[in-house]
Amino acid sequence: MRLGIVILNWNGKSLLEKFLPSIIKCTPSEHNIYVIDNGSIDDSINFIEKHYRRIIIIKLEFNYGFAKGYNEGLKKINDDILCLLNNDVEVTKNWTENILKQFKSESKTAVIQPKLKDFYNKEKFDYAGAAGGFLDKYGYAYCNGRIYNKVENDHNQYDKITEIFWACGACFFIRNSVFKDLGGFDEMFWAHYEEIDLCWRIQNTGYKIKYNHNSVVYHANGATLDQNNSKKTFLNFRNKLFTLTKNSKNNLFFLLLEKFFIDTIISIYILFNKGISHFTAIIRAYLSFYKHINQLIEFRKKNERKIKHYSFNSIMLKYLRLKRTKSH
């Protein structure tokens, strides 16, 4: 079973300098390491060619974003298992071995996420993926180890191989055949939530998504696109709507109506906590969603929806109620 480590890069020389050494050191020599370069204009390519001859470079002409960048680059990669790895991740000893053992023993497992911890505070879980992800009814993502912005310390409380709903794109192991059979990431997403959409589609075909605590990596969350960047707010809100419209089993009209009122409450909270740029990003997200709604509904009609995705009705409202109660 061949493994290909695949890093997507755009103008990330400083991140490559910082994080490639652990990847080279901790990845067995029989595994391939690739960098898909999204049309960088910094010195990323020259840096890799000079210092890391082991790395195979796939050059793309433009910055296609996360979704299309991977789709285009992976057309040229044929390893059995892919590890889609952010360029802001530090890996550890034996980070690949237990994952590959699991793929060999579980033929219906398509995606595996390792334990993701915070690079800057290594006692804590990583915000982006922690110990594996889930969704509430309205498309808000949460994790074992993180609900909204409350992140737990790792006390080995999630040290068990478990089934999850989605795996974080920062370190995303997937069967190459499954990725390509389903057409890869949805390129409309550009970046953010495309891995959640893909995980949902994968489960609708009968495969499983798993978390394996025996592999540990450290993610410098926000190194590529900071949480305070309003573009991230736009993509997150828009792509939640994309994901639900394509995949939810609920009555779509009532779901989107309920979600609109939930998002209205949350947008007011964001206005006073993050500012006007994030508030208007949510408005722009809805406008972009309506622009694409016919295409999304067409996908919904053509594809079977089997998997119910939530265990909480609204994890965000639950969090906001708890926050308000504690403040009084």
Beta strands, then each sheet from edge to edge (+ up, - down):
strand 1: 3-9
strand 2: 32-38
strand 3: 56-60
strand 4: 81-85
strand 5: 89-91
strand 6: 109-118
strand 7: 133-135
strand 8: 141-143
strand 9: 146-147
strand 10: 150-151
strand 11: 162-163
strand 12: 171-175
strand 13: 208-219
sheet 1: 3+ 2+ 1+ 4+ 12- 6+ 13+ 5-
sheet 2: 3+ 2+ 1+ 4+ 12- 6+ 13+ 11-
sheet 3: 7+ 8-
sheet 4: 9+ 10-
end
